[in-house]
Amino acid sequence: MPILLPCLVFLPMLWAPAAYLTGRKSKKARDIVVSAGALVHFALALTLLASVLSTKEAPSFTLDGFCGLGIRFRADGFRALYACVAGLMWSVTGLFNPEYFAHYRNRNRFGFFFLLTLGATCGVFLSDDLYTTFIFFEIMSLTSYPWVAHEETPGALRAAQTYLAVAVIGGMVTLMGLFLLHHALGTLQFEEMRQAARRLADPGSLLLPGVLVLVGFGGKAGMFPLHIWLPKAHPVAPAPASALLSGILTKTGIYGILVLTVYVFRTDTRWGLLILALGCVTMLLGAVLALFSVDLKRTLACSSMSQIGFILIGAACQSLLGEESSLAAQGTILHMLNHSLFKLGLFLCAGTVYMNLHQLNLNDIRGWGRKKPFLAVCFLLPALGISGIPLWSGFLSKSLLHEGLLEYIGLGAEGAGFSSVVEKVFIVTGGLTLTYMTKLFVALFVEKHPTRQKEFDRKTPYLSPVGRLLLLLPALLVTVPGVLPALTARPLSYAALPFMDAVPHDVDYFSLENLLGAFKSVLVALFCYPVVVRGLLMAPDMEKHGKKKAAPRVYVNRWFRRFDMEDTLYRPLIHGLLTGLGLLAQGLDRLLEGLMLPLGLLAGADLARGLDQLLERFLLPAGQSVLTALAKVLDGFTEKALKPAALHLGTFTGRVMDSSVDAMTLGLRRTLFRAKKPRPVPTVGNRLTFAVGSFLDRICAFLNRTVFKRRPIRTRFVSVLAALAEDAEENSRHFARTISFSLLVFALGFLALLFLVLR
Amino acid sequence: MFFLVLTVLFPALAALLLRLLKEKAASHRTVCAVTGLSLLAECAFCLIACTGEDAAWTFLSIGADLPLVLSLDPLSRFFAPFFTLMWTVPVLYSFHYMESEGHERRYYVFYLLTLSALNALAFSGTLVTLYLFFELMTLLSVALVLHEMTREAIAAGIKYLLYSIAGATMGLLGIFFLAANTSSPLFTAGGSLRQDALTVSPQALLVILFITLLGFGTKAGLFPMHAWLPTAHPIAPAPASAVLSGVITKAGVLCILRILYYVVGPDFLRGTWAQYALCGVALATVFMGSMMAFKTDLFKKRLAYSTVSQVSYVLLGVFLLHPTALTGSMMHIVFHSAIKTCLFLAAGGIIHQTGKTKVSQLEGIGKQMPVTLWCFTLASVGLIGIPPTGGFISKWNLAQGALDSGLQVIPYLAPAVLLLSALLTAGYLLDVTIHGFFPGRDFDYASLKKTECPALMLVPMILCVLFTFLGGMFPSPLQSFFEGIVRGLF
């Protein structure tokens, strides 16, 4: 079975170009190829899950040397399960795509990136070391960008920009964290990291790398304060893309956070409390934002954020509770799974609305769902699930998370007081979830539209049979486990526990305590819905109907503009930073030329003229002179000043060189080229001169003895030749020392030649 | 040895042949054929030469202490084929591009001559030889900048020349002093500095070394001598910009490598203020280059600033004096070269086909020239350093080397600056992609004209992209090759 692992990752990636190329020939065929790619993936993932569940083994696959450190995949229960969820979600949205995108442009592009992202997402979920996780995480971030930008409206492009910025900045910060983590631990493989972290003398040194890594993963998960892209991107992305972004791409972030928590910070309370605090803020803020939103998909997006907060609390419990975290671990796994399915169902419903109306504002779509009982059921079931109502799957996971939290409070350890506050927030947020889901349901399926209700009630087909099936599927998948937890949720969560390093622990899902928790949440909702939603968040429509008292009440957006962290904090911050850094860079860029400028100006004139100029400037009115000087300096920073500067510099250099050649010659003579002490006249040259010399000497001797008896030749050829050789050597040494200068001259000559040739 | 000399001389001979052709015989086809075939042959010669044993050949000795030597050692075994290959790939593109630029023959003559000088530089065995061919290469490559002979081109050429000569003079200073203080004029792996018998104080030598390296850094666009680069590179015709940015800058890196690791030796510099200063300068350049690129609207100038930044990644790895970082550096030499070649070719293609020179004019360019912009985008991803591309691998090695280097501050500062620069890189490159592929709802699809580059221009880009990705996915052969070179140096 190990071969299934790379197949799940790389098959969709290879399938993507095929889909794109098919799309250039035929649109129908393209739709079939894309859906088939997702379905094949789902089938393979199911096979993998079945084999993992039946054999209780975790197949692994390693590709050594890939991307340097090699990549490792491993499919234990949790990872196989999530590969399966990915397959399911992509199959459902893939089948839904043709209907949704019927009137869109650039569908080939969407199909291509749709499949590419599937492979990358699976790569994240199956990864067995953070290096692999990171590689596929980055690919996924980039390939999902075109989803958000797909509509190409200004809003979509801006949201996509935010999405990309969070992804790229987060990715780079994570990479920095990984550098440090790898440096500290020597490995990024999960199991080895756990052992290395245990051996580490100072576990506190891991906190900084951990937090850096958290930035990227947290950003993707939509964790506060990096959630900014989430409420912007979802409303503008096509609904199938929103479903995937919200349902499964955010979970890749959670996956990274879980890995950190379970394998690196297993017993680090500080880490646990950090995640707990961030989770708590994310949970509450998401719910409040969702409550205030008047846009169907934005509400769902903010709700995603809130649910991610719930999951983060579960993750925090992993490191707070250490080995005792079974309940929270089960809760985390189940809530991840459930949330994926809730959002699949809900976003497809929202997609159906948008597909027919091309509007998402609650006031515009009001009443559209009346007399559409099928859609109402498909919306209601996941809505009840996400609100944690008993008999739906959300209840199970939220109860488990709640119990995990209570367990930690029960321990009375560090931060227990804070945790009990978190517990209260947990209950309240549960209530808020029910409140905003009620708000959506009432707006869509109960209220009447003030003007278009008749048009809405007309019996026109709004969804194809295939679409209906697709909508029904997630609705059923969240209901069945809620009713029969022992048959479905329990075995699945038990199978996934090894990843969380926890042991199965039996639990009574429908205990009195759990039911009481759900009841408290319902109470909160019963209070909030009439008071907050109907009271505070609705007002008579003054614009259309004047100040009449009978004006129908509409949903109003009471959220403060100022509270948008992106517009008030991040964008100005980044903008400011860029401006500041840009000035710094510009300064550096022009530094040398800026420094040379005054030099060149002074040197351009000779001293007297320079003095004259100076005097002249002083004679001018003071203010004017300052202004001129300022202007000059400013000018100097522009490219225009470059040429005069270069010219002046040239003149200056010329003059300096002119007068300094003598000085240089003198200096060189004193230093490098200083004349050596006269050597004693050599008596012996090198071998050659000696040989030739002595040979000649012998001939001379012979001649002296025979021919030149009277006037013998007295020349000693050995020493004459030796002296000659010495001279030659001396010359060549001089030559060598001046070679560089001749090279310069050569350079200038060559330049002249070049100009001649080029002209 | 024969092939080594042939590798050096052959392009020059080919250039001579090209020059000697009669005006009538020198048609577009003939010129391209001669250039193309001789470059192919050159590749073969170079590869054959590099399979030989280590060797050194003194071809001219100016006195006993200044031999001019061509030698084959592990580093030249990397640089010579690298120069030759990266010189050959863009030439396919220029066959089409230069036809419309004019003066084709002149361009190819200097193109081939420069390659000769580059290969000689790679095979240089002593400092003087290195300096000789370095100057030669500078002078020959001026012709590539000057090609268009407009006012701007001449101004840029002069600026290039001024900076280069200033840099080389700074380099020459060091050569004087180093020649006096080494035990052998030949390059020796690990350095041959006579540390116990220096003629100047070590501090003074450090100052000189710092100036020397800054001087040779001019060619690599090292701050504060980088300003010629954003002026000269964009002025040249696109294929020439590609090799200027992708290859010629690496010649500066080669010189620095030779001085630092083959003459002085890393131990002399390790932990001194000079090392910190050099790392600091490199980091400043990394940051400044990408920030300026981010602020620049002219397309090719943006890419030139990006080169300033990226080559300093390489130099940072060199200055860290750590095996892993140096390996990362060498990887980055190769990958940056491929990526930047692709980026310049794509930019040149866009300018050539549409006449748009500013980034802000490129709305919807992806609809007009999809393949070109795809190549550009994938290369961008590589330059940002997103896996699974080569840029990621080199960055990983650089950062790990920095963390292990045992210096103060730098181990944390360096990766942080690298990543900041990566973010800016994403900012200035993906900007083009995004506007090119996502022009917005109002884009006029009706009047869209396909202006895709011809296949001959696309092939080099695609080759570069393929190399970036395949090299990133399977870096082991390259990495072990570089580790082999690096092992001998420490």
Interface residues (C-beta under 8 A of the other chain):
Chain A: G65 F66 C67 G68 L69 R105 R109 F134 I135 E138 I139 L142 P146 A149 E151 E152 T153 P154 L157 A160 Q161 L164 V168 I169 G171 M172 V173 L175 M176 F179 L180 H182 H183 L578 L581 G582 L584 A585 Q586 L588 D589 R590 L591 L592 E593 L642 K643 A646 L672 E729 S732 R733 F735 A736 I739 S740 L743 L744 A747 F750 L751 L754 V757 L758
Chain B: I62 G63 A64 D65 L66 R106 V128 Y131 L132 E135 L139 V142 A143 L146 M149 A155 I158 K159 L161 L162 I165 L172 I175 F176 F223 P224 M225 H226 A227 A284 F287 M288 M291 M292 F294 K295 V381 I384 I386 P387 P388 F392 I393 W396 N397 A399 Q400 L403 D404 P415 A416 L419 L420 A422 L423 A426 L430 I434 F437 F438 P439 G440 R441 F443 Y445 G472 M473 F474 P475 S476 Q479
